[in-house]
Amino acid sequence: MNDDFATAMRRAVRSTRALNLAEATRVIQDALAGRSAPDTRTSTNPDITPPPPNQRSTPFPVDPDAEIIELSAKPEAEEPAERVGDGAASRRLRKSLGETVRILRESRLASGVFGSLHDVGLPGTAKHVRQPVIPEGAQFLARAFTCPAGSRSYRLYVPASAPDRPRGLVVMLHGCTQDPEDFAAGTGMNAVAETHGLAVAYPRQSGADNASSCWNWFRPADQMRDGGEPSIIAGITKEIMAEFGLDRDRVFVAGLSAGGAMAAVMGETYPDLYSAAGIHSGLPYGSANDVMSAFSAMRGDGGLAPRPKRLANGHRLRTIVFQGGADRTVHPSNADRIVAAAAPTGVGCAVRKESGRSASGRTYARTIVADPAGRPAVEYWLVDGAGHAWSGGHSAGTYTDPHGPDASCQMVRFFLDGQE
């Protein structure tokens, strides 16, 4: 590696860490073509120099469609990790120059960073998503919520079986490139909720806040209580709880991929608001705190940040996890980390394992962790051969696998079995 190329790569790394991927791409392209380019660190061109973090309206998108392809060449050694922020901040997983170049050269940049799996035919990736079917007497309301952290619209399913006072609430967080209508159609959660008299809320991530409509699970500002996206989702939850007179014992949060990662964030930051969480193809809380560490986490290389101090009431959320064994977007080791973080500790905890086969033929391994009182605290479904898709979902929505066990039914069953 000559001096000019090494200098260009260092500039590309600086631009990447500043989330200025257009500049990083240009620098690498110039270097690979043998062209020299001036250092633009002091430029005032808004297309080159990113605004301060608190002025960025569109953070870099981390999409569940991302698939990092490993090369045969061994990357350079990683730089030592360093702390960022205060003591509660997560650990930065910094990438070496060689690793950064590898990722950038694989074209995971700007508008083309993620989304390749749409073109290769994931099970259930529909080009035109149908609206979910609403039974007579039920409602699928369009609403909006605003708080100091921002605004989000959401859809609210009110069941015909309990229109005036639903028996509980499930907050569903969609994955990247999805929206509430798509997620409702694909998961079939409305139909399951109708059977049990539950309301379902589907917050909508806006394209203005993430170009791929991903929840920003990997940003420190969106991993804390009383700030960022968690406070918006919590505000929507509280608004519905107040409207229907619901308490925590009957309020649950679930999500897919980036939405699953955000459900994990909600479980850590608002354990007093939800009684259980469902995480499908997601990532554990604190596994990333910037774009580069998000890549690492999705590949299965991420670490865990120090666990936050729990609230004085000591609530620990019961958690059900679904994960495809053949998921090439979010590595299954992330599910193991979620389970390890959620599992109770102490004398008397028991683990039970069983296997089965869905009606459509997919085999699965199910692990149940019980607390010292014998109550199931964690349930983990590892579905053989399943990719990055909602298990047992419907082809009317994107990212669904109709052949797996029904994640929506099993999540609701787990939620309601644990009522106090």
C-alpha positions in Angstrom: 0.0 0.0 0.0 1.7 3.2 -1.1 1.6 6.5 0.9 -1.0 8.2 -1.4 -3.3 5.2 -1.1 -2.9 4.9 2.7 -3.6 8.7 3.0 -6.7 8.3 0.9 -7.9 5.4 3.0 -7.4 7.3 6.3 -9.5 10.1 4.8 -12.2 7.6 3.8 -12.2 6.2 7.4 -12.7 9.7 8.8 -15.5 10.4 6.4 -17.2 7.1 7.3 -17.0 7.7 11.0 -18.5 11.1 10.4 -21.4 9.4 8.5 -20.3 11.3 5.3 -20.5 8.2 3.1 -20.7 10.1 -0.2 -17.3 11.6 0.5 -15.9 8.3 1.6 -17.1 6.7 -1.6 -15.5 9.4 -3.8 -12.2 9.2 -2.0 -12.0 5.4 -2.4 -13.0 5.6 -6.1 -10.3 8.2 -6.8 -7.7 6.2 -4.9 -8.5 3.0 -6.8 -8.4 4.8 -10.1 -5.1 6.4 -9.2 -6.5 9.9 -9.1 -5.4 12.4 -6.5 -7.9 14.5 -4.7 -7.6 17.4 -2.3 -8.4 16.9 1.4 -11.8 18.3 1.9 -11.9 18.3 5.7 -12.1 22.1 5.8 -14.5 22.5 2.9 -17.7 24.4 3.5 -19.6 22.5 0.7 -22.6 21.0 2.5 -22.5 18.0 0.1 -19.1 17.1 1.5 -18.9 18.3 5.1 -21.6 16.8 7.3 -23.5 19.1 9.7 -23.1 18.6 13.4 -24.8 15.5 14.7 -27.6 17.4 16.4 -28.5 19.0 13.0 -28.6 15.9 10.9 -32.2 15.2 9.8 -31.5 11.9 8.1 -29.2 9.4 9.9 -27.4 6.7 8.0 -29.9 3.8 7.4 -29.2 0.4 8.9 -31.5 -1.9 7.0 -32.3 -5.6 7.9 -31.6 -6.3 4.2 -27.9 -5.8 4.7 -25.7 -8.8 4.0 -22.0 -8.5 4.7 -20.1 -10.9 2.5 -16.9 -12.3 4.1 -13.8 -12.3 1.9 -11.2 -15.0 2.0 -8.4 -12.5 2.8 -7.7 -12.0 6.5 -8.5 -8.4 7.5 -6.0 -6.3 9.4 -6.1 -6.4 13.1 -8.8 -4.3 14.7 -7.9 -1.2 16.6 -8.4 -1.3 20.4 -11.9 -0.4 21.5 -12.4 2.9 23.2 -15.0 4.4 25.5 -17.3 7.1 24.2 -19.5 9.3 26.3 -20.1 8.8 30.0 -19.9 5.7 32.0 -23.3 4.4 30.8 -22.3 4.8 27.1 -21.8 1.7 25.1 -18.4 0.5 23.9 -17.3 1.6 20.4 -16.4 -1.3 18.2 -13.9 0.4 15.9 -12.8 -1.1 12.6 -9.4 -1.3 11.2 -8.4 0.5 8.0 -8.4 -2.8 6.1 -11.9 -3.8 7.5 -13.3 -0.4 6.7 -12.0 -0.5 3.2 -13.4 -4.0 2.7 -16.9 -2.9 3.7 -16.8 0.2 1.6 -15.5 -1.6 -1.4 -18.4 -4.0 -1.2 -20.7 -1.1 -2.2 -22.6 -1.0 1.1 -22.8 2.8 0.7 -25.4 5.6 0.6 -28.4 4.6 -1.4 -27.0 1.2 -2.2 -25.7 0.2 1.3 -28.6 -2.1 2.0 -31.6 -3.6 0.3 -29.9 -6.2 -1.9 -32.1 -9.0 -0.6 -35.2 -7.5 -2.0 -33.8 -8.4 -5.4 -32.9 -12.0 -4.6 -36.3 -13.1 -3.5 -36.6 -13.5 0.3 -39.7 -15.6 1.1 -42.8 -13.4 1.1 -41.2 -10.2 -0.3 -44.2 -8.8 -2.1 -43.8 -6.0 -4.6 -47.2 -4.6 -3.8 -48.3 -5.0 -0.2 -52.0 -5.4 0.4 -53.7 -3.7 3.3 -54.5 -6.0 6.2 -57.9 -7.5 6.3 -60.1 -5.8 9.0 -63.1 -7.9 10.3 -66.4 -6.3 10.6 -66.6 -4.2 13.8 -62.9 -3.8 14.2 -61.0 -0.6 13.5 -57.5 0.2 12.0 -57.1 3.8 13.0 -54.5 6.2 11.7 -53.1 8.4 14.4 -50.1 10.6 15.2 -48.1 11.4 18.4 -45.8 14.3 19.2 -43.5 14.8 22.2 -40.3 16.8 22.8 -38.3 14.1 21.1 -40.3 14.3 17.8 -43.4 13.0 16.1 -44.5 9.7 14.6 -47.7 8.5 13.1 -49.0 5.1 14.0 -51.8 2.7 13.2 -54.0 1.3 16.0 -56.0 -1.9 15.6 -59.0 -2.0 17.9 -60.6 -5.5 18.0 -64.2 -6.1 17.3 -64.2 -8.6 20.2 -63.4 -5.8 22.7 -63.9 -2.4 21.1 -64.5 -0.3 24.2 -61.9 -1.9 26.5 -59.3 -4.1 24.9 -57.8 -6.7 27.2 -54.3 -5.7 26.5 -51.9 -4.0 24.0 -49.1 -5.2 21.7 -46.8 -2.6 20.3 -45.3 -3.9 17.0 -42.2 -2.3 15.6 -41.6 -3.0 11.9 -38.3 -3.7 10.2 -36.5 -1.6 7.6 -38.2 -0.7 4.4 -41.5 -1.8 6.0 -44.4 0.2 7.3 -47.4 -0.5 9.7 -49.7 -1.7 6.9 -47.0 -4.1 5.5 -46.1 -5.4 9.0 -49.7 -6.0 10.0 -50.4 -7.9 6.8 -47.3 -10.0 7.0 -47.4 -10.9 10.6 -51.1 -11.5 10.9 -50.9 -10.0 14.4 -54.3 -8.3 14.1 -56.1 -11.7 13.6 -54.3 -13.2 16.6 -55.1 -10.1 18.7 -58.7 -10.3 17.7 -59.0 -13.8 19.1 -57.7 -12.5 22.5 -59.3 -9.1 22.5 -56.1 -7.2 22.3 -55.3 -3.9 20.7 -52.2 -3.6 18.5 -50.2 -0.4 17.8 -47.9 -0.1 14.9 -45.6 3.0 15.2 -44.3 4.2 11.8 -40.6 5.1 11.4 -40.4 8.0 9.0 -38.2 8.3 6.0 -37.1 11.7 7.3 -35.6 10.1 10.3 -34.0 7.1 8.5 -33.8 6.8 4.8 -34.7 3.1 4.9 -37.4 3.6 7.5 -35.3 1.7 10.1 -35.6 2.3 13.8 -32.3 3.8 14.9 -31.4 1.0 17.4 -27.7 1.6 16.9 -27.5 5.3 17.9 -26.7 6.1 21.6 -29.2 9.0 21.5 -31.9 6.4 20.6 -30.9 3.9 23.3 -31.9 5.8 26.4 -34.9 6.5 28.5 -36.7 9.9 28.2 -35.0 10.8 24.9 -34.9 9.9 21.2 -37.1 7.3 19.6 -37.6 5.2 22.8 -39.4 8.2 24.4 -41.7 8.5 21.3 -42.6 4.8 21.3 -43.1 5.0 25.0 -45.3 8.0 24.6 -47.5 6.2 22.0 -47.8 3.3 24.4 -48.8 5.5 27.4 -51.3 7.3 25.3 -53.1 4.1 24.4 -52.8 2.7 27.9 -54.5 5.8 29.3 -57.3 5.7 26.7 -58.3 2.1 27.5 -57.3 2.0 31.1 -54.6 -0.6 30.7 -51.8 -1.4 33.2 -48.3 -2.8 32.6 -49.3 -6.4 33.1 -51.2 -6.4 29.8 -48.8 -4.3 27.7 -46.2 -5.9 25.4 -43.7 -4.8 22.8 -42.4 -6.8 19.8 -40.5 -6.2 16.6 -38.7 -7.6 13.6 -35.0 -7.0 12.8 -34.3 -3.3 13.4 -37.7 -3.3 15.1 -36.7 -6.3 17.1 -33.5 -4.4 18.1 -35.6 -1.5 19.1 -38.0 -3.8 21.1 -34.9 -4.8 23.0 -34.1 -1.2 23.6 -37.6 -0.6 24.9 -37.3 -3.5 27.3 -34.2 -2.1 28.8 -35.2 1.6 28.9 -38.9 1.2 29.9 -39.2 -2.1 31.9 -41.8 -0.4 34.0 -44.0 0.1 31.0 -44.0 -3.4 29.4 -44.4 -6.8 30.9 -42.9 -8.8 28.1 -41.0 -8.4 24.8 -40.9 -10.4 21.6 -37.8 -10.1 19.5 -37.7 -11.6 16.0 -34.4 -11.6 14.1 -33.2 -8.7 16.3 -30.1 -7.6 18.1 -29.4 -7.2 21.8 -29.4 -3.9 23.6 -26.1 -2.1 23.4 -24.6 -4.2 20.7 -23.8 -1.2 18.5 -23.4 2.5 18.9 -22.5 3.7 15.4 -22.7 2.5 11.8 -19.5 0.5 11.8 -20.3 -1.4 15.0 -23.8 -2.0 13.7 -22.2 -3.9 10.8 -20.2 -5.9 13.2 -23.2 -6.7 15.4 -25.3 -7.9 12.5 -22.4 -10.1 11.4 -22.3 -11.6 14.9 -19.1 -9.8 15.9 -20.6 -7.3 18.2 -20.1 -7.1 21.9 -22.4 -6.0 24.7 -22.3 -2.7 26.4 -22.3 -2.6 30.2 -25.9 -3.2 31.3 -27.7 -0.1 32.4 -28.9 0.4 35.9 -32.3 -1.0 36.3 -35.1 1.0 37.8 -35.7 0.8 41.5 -38.7 -1.5 41.0 -36.3 -4.0 39.5 -38.5 -5.2 36.7 -36.9 -7.6 34.3 -38.9 -8.3 31.1 -40.0 -11.7 30.2 -38.7 -12.3 26.7 -39.5 -14.5 23.7 -37.0 -14.7 20.9 -37.5 -16.0 17.3 -34.5 -16.5 15.1 -33.9 -18.2 11.7 -31.0 -20.6 11.7 -30.1 -19.7 8.1 -30.4 -15.9 8.6 -27.6 -14.3 6.6 -28.6 -10.8 7.5 -28.6 -10.9 11.4 -26.4 -13.6 12.6 -28.1 -16.1 14.9 -25.5 -15.5 17.6 -27.4 -12.3 18.3 -30.3 -14.3 19.5 -28.0 -16.2 21.9 -26.9 -12.8 23.3 -30.5 -11.6 23.8 -31.3 -14.8 25.6 -28.3 -14.5 27.8 -29.1 -10.9 28.7 -32.8 -11.7 29.5 -32.3 -15.0 31.4 -32.8 -14.9 35.1 -30.0 -15.8 37.4 -29.8 -17.4 40.8 -30.4 -20.8 42.4 -33.4 -22.6 41.2 -33.5 -21.4 37.6 -34.2 -24.3 35.2 -33.6 -24.8 31.5 -35.8 -27.1 29.3 -35.1 -27.9 25.7 -37.4 -29.5 23.1 -37.7 -29.8 19.4 -40.6 -29.9 17.0 -41.8 -29.4 13.4 -44.3 -26.9 12.1 -47.3 -27.9 10.1 -45.6 -26.7 7.0 -42.5 -28.7 7.7 -39.9 -26.5 9.3 -38.1 -28.1 12.3 -37.2 -25.9 15.3 -35.5 -26.1 18.7 -37.3 -24.5 21.6 -35.5 -23.5 24.8 -37.4 -22.4 27.9 -35.7 -20.8 30.9 -37.7 -20.7 34.1 -37.2 -18.5 37.1 -36.7 -19.9 40.6 -40.5 -19.9 41.0 -40.9 -22.1 38.0 -42.4 -19.4 35.7 -41.1 -19.2 32.1 -39.0 -16.1 31.9 -37.3 -16.6 28.5 -38.4 -18.7 25.5 -36.1 -19.1 22.4 -37.3 -20.6 19.1 -34.5 -21.3 16.6 -36.1 -22.3 13.3 -34.0 -24.6 11.1 -33.5 -23.3 7.5 -35.4 -20.1 8.1 -33.9 -16.8 6.8 -34.5 -13.2 7.7 -38.3 -13.3 7.8 -41.2 -13.4 10.2 -41.8 -17.1 11.0 -45.3 -18.3 10.1 -46.1 -15.0 8.4 -48.3 -14.3 5.4 -47.1 -13.6 1.8 -49.3 -10.5 1.8 -46.4 -8.7 3.6 -42.7 -8.5 3.1 -40.0 -10.5 5.0 -42.3 -13.5 5.9 -41.7 -17.2 6.0 -45.1 -19.0 5.8 -43.4 -22.4 6.5 -42.2 -21.7 10.0 -44.0 -22.0 13.4 -46.4 -19.1 13.9 -44.4 -16.4 15.7 -47.4 -14.1 16.2 -49.4 -16.9 17.9 -46.5 -18.0 20.0 -45.6 -14.5 21.1 -49.2 -13.7 22.2 -49.5 -17.0 24.0 -46.2 -16.3 25.9 -47.3 -12.8 26.7 -50.6 -13.8 28.2 -49.3 -16.9 30.0 -47.1 -14.6 32.1 -49.8 -12.3 33.4 -49.6 -11.6 37.1 
